[in-house]
């Protein structure tokens, strides 16, 4: 009981830290937006660069604990080939690349969210649904802004989508997510406290996109929820599966590839020298998408292996209880 109470206290402290981060970030971004949009953009990209990019810096460590293929060189070669292939696709077909990026990111965001609330029986359809609520639905809250960036990237426009169609898409996504949430709770696939947490998250994410522009609202979600949750999941896993692993080692492991990625992105921005704010944001997100693809593959494997191990552990605990009960009788 003491261990459960301590774990609950840590969870409450972690979630409180997240929500304080949301309020603080939103306040700063509202203040910067009132000064000038470019300051808000610079702040957002800096946050993503310093606190968002690093959440994928221990992918190789995660891979070593979830895959039978322990040769890290093969993993890095595959990582680079996948990224390089995506670069080629961006050059040949930006529109298709953007669609792939949105779908992959939606799946990844939804999967991480459902794993964080420890929902049972997660499947790709549910991950996509919640990812669409996080990433796709908010696009229609700020159609003009998003259309500008989509047009800059691909040459296509979202202006053909009417207000009624936009409202219908958002309504359907939210309704399906709500139905799934209620179903999961009534079937006891989701604990009451997690049910409330998920409702609170949806409310906060919606308010952010209704009050801030898309880039600012997405940045707050990406840093305060997605990245922080990912750090927690990764550290918990590595500390359980690597003997003597601690927070200091985790920070050291994060630092190497984080620094390399940050300097690499800054270098490419200096080389390409985007001429305006829109070009800066689009180029930045293209570079983010290039490292997202292999990251999604690695984390998908991680969450699936983690789920199997948890089920095995629960089954083992149940068997032990049955044996203990039989022994008593």
C-alpha positions as CSV (number, residue, x, y, z in Angstrom):
1,X,0.0,0.0,0.0
2,X,2.8,2.4,0.9
3,X,4.4,1.8,-2.6
4,X,1.1,2.5,-4.3
5,X,0.6,5.7,-2.3
6,X,4.1,6.8,-3.2
7,X,3.6,6.1,-6.9
8,X,0.3,8.0,-6.8
9,X,2.1,11.0,-5.2
10,X,4.8,11.0,-7.8
11,X,2.2,10.9,-10.5
12,X,0.2,13.8,-9.1
13,X,3.5,15.8,-8.8
14,X,4.4,15.0,-12.4
15,X,1.0,16.0,-13.7
16,X,1.0,19.2,-11.6
17,X,4.4,20.1,-13.2
18,X,2.9,19.5,-16.6
19,X,-0.1,21.8,-16.0
20,X,2.1,24.5,-14.5
21,X,4.2,24.3,-17.7
22,X,1.1,24.6,-19.8
23,X,-0.1,27.7,-18.0
24,X,3.4,29.3,-17.9
25,X,4.0,28.6,-21.6
26,X,0.6,29.9,-22.7
27,X,1.0,33.1,-20.7
28,X,4.4,33.8,-22.2
29,X,3.2,33.1,-25.8
30,X,0.1,35.3,-25.3
31,X,2.4,38.1,-24.1
32,X,4.9,37.6,-27.0
33,X,2.1,37.5,-29.6
34,X,0.8,40.9,-28.3
35,X,4.3,42.2,-29.0
36,X,5.0,40.7,-32.4
37,X,4.3,37.3,-34.0
38,X,8.0,36.6,-34.8
39,X,8.9,36.6,-31.1
40,X,6.2,34.0,-30.5
41,X,7.6,31.9,-33.4
42,X,11.2,32.1,-32.2
43,X,10.1,31.1,-28.7
44,X,8.1,28.1,-30.0
45,X,10.9,26.8,-32.3
46,X,13.4,27.2,-29.5
47,X,11.3,25.2,-27.1
48,X,10.8,22.4,-29.7
49,X,14.5,22.4,-30.4
50,X,15.7,22.3,-26.8
51,X,12.9,20.3,-25.1
52,X,11.1,18.5,-27.9
53,X,13.9,17.1,-30.1
54,X,15.7,15.4,-27.1
55,X,12.8,13.0,-26.4
56,X,14.0,10.9,-29.3
57,X,17.7,11.0,-28.3
58,X,17.6,7.6,-26.5
59,X,15.9,5.7,-29.3
60,X,19.0,3.5,-29.7
61,X,18.9,2.6,-26.0
62,X,15.2,1.8,-26.2
63,X,15.9,-0.3,-29.3
64,X,18.5,-2.4,-27.5
65,X,16.0,-3.3,-24.8
66,X,13.1,-4.2,-27.1
67,X,14.7,-5.9,-30.1
68,X,16.5,-9.2,-30.7
69,X,18.8,-7.3,-33.0
70,X,21.4,-5.9,-30.5
71,X,23.9,-4.6,-33.1
72,X,23.6,-0.9,-32.7
73,X,25.5,-0.2,-35.9
74,X,22.7,-1.9,-38.0
75,X,20.1,0.2,-36.1
76,X,21.9,3.5,-36.9
77,X,22.4,2.5,-40.6
78,X,18.6,1.6,-40.9
79,X,17.8,4.9,-39.1
80,X,19.8,6.9,-41.6
81,X,18.5,5.0,-44.6
82,X,14.9,5.6,-43.5
83,X,15.5,9.3,-42.9
84,X,17.3,9.7,-46.3
85,X,14.5,7.9,-48.1
86,X,12.0,10.4,-46.5
87,X,14.2,13.3,-47.7
88,X,14.0,12.0,-51.2
89,X,10.2,11.7,-50.9
90,X,10.0,15.3,-49.7
91,X,11.9,16.4,-52.8
92,X,9.8,14.3,-55.2
93,X,6.3,14.7,-53.7
94,X,5.9,17.3,-50.8
95,X,2.1,16.8,-50.6
96,X,2.4,13.0,-50.1
97,X,5.2,13.5,-47.6
98,X,3.1,15.9,-45.6
99,X,0.2,13.5,-45.5
100,X,2.5,10.7,-44.3
101,X,3.9,13.0,-41.7
102,X,0.5,13.9,-40.4
103,X,-0.7,10.3,-40.3
104,X,2.5,9.0,-38.6
105,X,2.5,11.9,-36.1
106,X,-1.2,11.4,-35.3
107,X,-0.6,7.6,-34.7
108,X,2.4,8.3,-32.5
109,X,0.7,11.1,-30.5
110,X,-2.4,9.0,-29.9
111,X,-0.4,5.9,-29.0
112,X,1.7,7.8,-26.4
113,X,-1.4,9.4,-25.0
114,X,-3.3,6.1,-24.5
115,X,-0.2,4.4,-23.1
116,X,0.2,7.3,-20.6
117,X,-3.3,6.7,-19.3
118,X,-2.6,3.0,-19.2
119,X,-5.6,2.2,-21.4
120,X,-6.1,-1.6,-22.0
121,X,-6.6,-3.1,-25.4
122,X,-5.1,-0.3,-27.5
123,X,-5.1,-0.8,-31.2
124,X,-3.9,1.3,-34.2
125,X,-7.4,2.6,-34.9
126,X,-7.7,4.0,-31.4
127,X,-4.2,5.5,-31.5
128,X,-5.1,7.2,-34.8
129,X,-8.4,8.5,-33.5
130,X,-6.8,10.2,-30.5
131,X,-3.9,11.4,-32.6
132,X,-6.4,13.0,-35.0
133,X,-8.0,14.7,-32.1
134,X,-4.6,16.1,-31.0
135,X,-3.3,17.1,-34.5
136,X,-5.9,17.0,-37.2
137,X,-9.0,18.5,-35.6
138,X,-7.1,21.6,-34.4
139,X,-6.1,22.3,-38.0
140,X,-9.7,23.3,-38.6
141,X,-9.7,25.7,-35.6
142,X,-7.1,27.8,-37.4
143,X,-7.7,27.1,-41.1
144,X,-6.2,30.3,-42.6
145,X,-2.9,29.9,-40.7
146,X,-2.6,26.2,-41.5
147,X,-3.6,26.7,-45.1
148,X,-0.8,29.2,-45.5
149,X,1.8,26.7,-44.3
150,X,0.3,23.9,-46.3
151,X,0.4,26.0,-49.4
152,X,4.0,27.1,-48.8
153,X,5.0,23.4,-48.4
154,X,3.0,21.7,-51.2
155,X,1.3,24.4,-53.4
156,X,-2.1,23.0,-52.4
157,X,-4.8,24.9,-50.5
158,X,-7.3,24.0,-47.9
159,X,-9.6,26.9,-48.9
160,X,-11.9,24.5,-50.7
161,X,-13.0,23.1,-47.3
162,X,-16.1,25.0,-46.2
163,X,-16.9,26.0,-42.6
164,X,-19.6,23.4,-42.4
165,X,-17.2,20.7,-43.6
166,X,-14.5,21.8,-41.1
167,X,-17.1,21.8,-38.2
168,X,-18.3,18.4,-39.3
169,X,-14.8,16.9,-39.3
170,X,-14.0,18.3,-35.9
171,X,-17.4,17.2,-34.5
172,X,-17.0,13.6,-35.8
173,X,-13.5,13.3,-34.4
174,X,-14.5,14.6,-31.0
175,X,-17.7,12.5,-30.9
176,X,-15.8,9.3,-31.8
177,X,-13.1,10.0,-29.2
178,X,-15.8,10.7,-26.5
179,X,-17.7,7.4,-27.4
180,X,-14.4,5.5,-27.2
181,X,-13.6,7.1,-23.9
182,X,-17.0,6.3,-22.3
183,X,-16.8,2.7,-23.7
184,X,-13.3,2.2,-22.3
185,X,-14.4,3.4,-18.9
186,X,-17.6,1.4,-18.7
187,X,-15.6,-1.8,-19.8
188,X,-13.0,-1.0,-17.1
189,X,-10.3,-0.5,-19.7
190,X,-9.5,2.8,-18.1
191,X,-9.3,3.8,-14.4
192,X,-11.5,6.6,-13.1
193,X,-8.5,8.9,-12.4
194,X,-7.2,8.3,-15.9
195,X,-10.6,8.9,-17.3
196,X,-10.7,12.4,-15.6
197,X,-7.1,13.0,-16.8
198,X,-8.0,12.3,-20.4
199,X,-11.1,14.6,-20.2
200,X,-8.9,17.4,-18.7
201,X,-6.3,16.9,-21.4
202,X,-8.9,17.2,-24.2
203,X,-10.3,20.3,-22.6
204,X,-6.9,22.0,-22.2
205,X,-5.8,21.1,-25.7
206,X,-9.0,22.4,-27.2
207,X,-8.8,25.7,-25.3
208,X,-5.2,26.2,-26.3
209,X,-6.1,25.9,-30.0
210,X,-9.1,28.2,-29.7
211,X,-7.0,30.9,-28.0
212,X,-3.6,30.6,-29.6
213,X,-2.4,30.1,-33.1
214,X,-1.7,26.6,-34.3
215,X,2.1,26.6,-34.0
216,X,1.9,28.0,-30.4
217,X,-0.8,25.6,-29.2
218,X,1.0,22.6,-30.8
219,X,4.3,23.6,-29.2
220,X,2.7,23.7,-25.7
221,X,1.2,20.2,-26.3
222,X,4.4,18.8,-27.8
223,X,6.6,20.0,-25.0
224,X,4.4,19.9,-21.9
225,X,2.5,16.7,-22.7
226,X,4.1,14.6,-25.4
227,X,7.8,15.1,-24.7
228,X,7.5,15.1,-20.9
229,X,5.4,11.9,-21.1
230,X,7.9,10.3,-23.4
231,X,10.8,11.2,-21.1
232,X,9.0,9.5,-18.2
233,X,8.1,6.4,-20.2
234,X,11.6,6.0,-21.5
235,X,13.3,6.5,-18.1
236,X,11.0,4.2,-16.3
237,X,11.6,1.5,-18.9
238,X,15.4,1.8,-19.0
239,X,15.7,1.9,-15.2
240,X,13.8,-1.4,-15.1
241,X,15.6,-3.1,-17.9
242,X,19.2,-1.9,-17.4
243,X,21.0,-2.7,-14.2
244,X,22.2,0.3,-12.3
245,X,20.5,2.7,-14.6
246,X,19.7,6.1,-13.0
247,X,18.6,9.6,-13.8
248,X,22.2,10.8,-14.3
249,X,22.9,8.1,-16.9
250,X,19.6,9.0,-18.6
251,X,20.5,12.7,-18.9
252,X,24.0,11.7,-20.2
253,X,22.4,9.4,-22.8
254,X,20.0,12.2,-23.8
255,X,22.7,14.8,-24.2
256,X,24.8,13.2,-26.9
257,X,22.3,12.9,-29.7
258,X,20.3,15.9,-28.5
259,X,23.3,18.2,-29.0
260,X,24.1,16.6,-32.3
261,X,20.5,17.1,-33.6
262,X,20.2,20.6,-32.3
263,X,23.5,21.7,-34.0
264,X,22.5,19.9,-37.2
265,X,19.2,21.6,-37.4
266,X,20.6,25.0,-36.7
267,X,23.4,24.4,-39.2
268,X,20.8,23.5,-42.0
269,X,18.8,26.6,-41.1
270,X,21.9,28.8,-41.5
271,X,22.7,27.1,-44.8
272,X,19.2,27.4,-46.4
273,X,18.5,30.8,-44.8
274,X,14.7,30.9,-44.9
275,X,13.6,34.3,-46.2
276,X,10.5,34.8,-44.0
277,X,8.7,33.4,-41.0
278,X,6.6,31.0,-43.0
279,X,9.6,29.6,-44.7
280,X,11.4,29.2,-41.4
281,X,8.5,27.2,-39.8
282,X,8.0,25.0,-42.9
283,X,11.7,24.2,-43.2
284,X,11.9,23.5,-39.5
285,X,9.0,21.1,-39.6
286,X,10.4,19.3,-42.6
287,X,13.5,18.6,-40.7
288,X,11.5,17.5,-37.7
289,X,9.5,15.1,-39.9
290,X,12.7,13.5,-41.3
291,X,13.7,12.2,-37.8
292,X,10.0,11.5,-36.8
293,X,9.6,8.5,-39.1
294,X,12.4,6.3,-37.6
295,X,11.4,7.6,-34.1
296,X,7.8,6.5,-34.6
297,X,8.9,3.0,-35.7
298,X,11.2,2.6,-32.6
299,X,8.6,3.9,-30.2
300,X,5.9,1.7,-31.7
301,X,8.0,-1.3,-31.1
302,X,8.8,-0.1,-27.6
303,X,5.1,0.3,-26.6
304,X,4.2,-3.1,-28.0
305,X,7.0,-4.9,-26.2
306,X,6.2,-2.9,-23.0
307,X,2.5,-4.0,-23.3
308,X,3.5,-7.7,-23.7
309,X,5.7,-7.6,-20.6
310,X,3.1,-5.9,-18.5
311,X,0.5,-8.5,-19.5
312,X,3.0,-11.3,-18.7
313,X,3.7,-9.7,-15.3
314,X,0.0,-9.4,-14.6
315,X,-0.5,-13.0,-15.6
316,X,2.4,-14.1,-13.4
317,X,1.0,-12.1,-10.4
318,X,-2.4,-13.7,-10.9
319,X,-0.9,-17.2,-11.1
320,X,1.0,-16.5,-7.8
321,X,-2.2,-15.4,-6.1
322,X,-4.0,-18.5,-7.2
323,X,-1.2,-20.7,-6.0
324,X,-1.1,-18.8,-2.7
325,X,-4.9,-19.2,-2.3
326,X,-4.7,-22.9,-3.0
327,X,-1.9,-23.3,-0.6
328,X,-3.9,-21.7,2.2
329,X,-6.8,-24.0,1.5
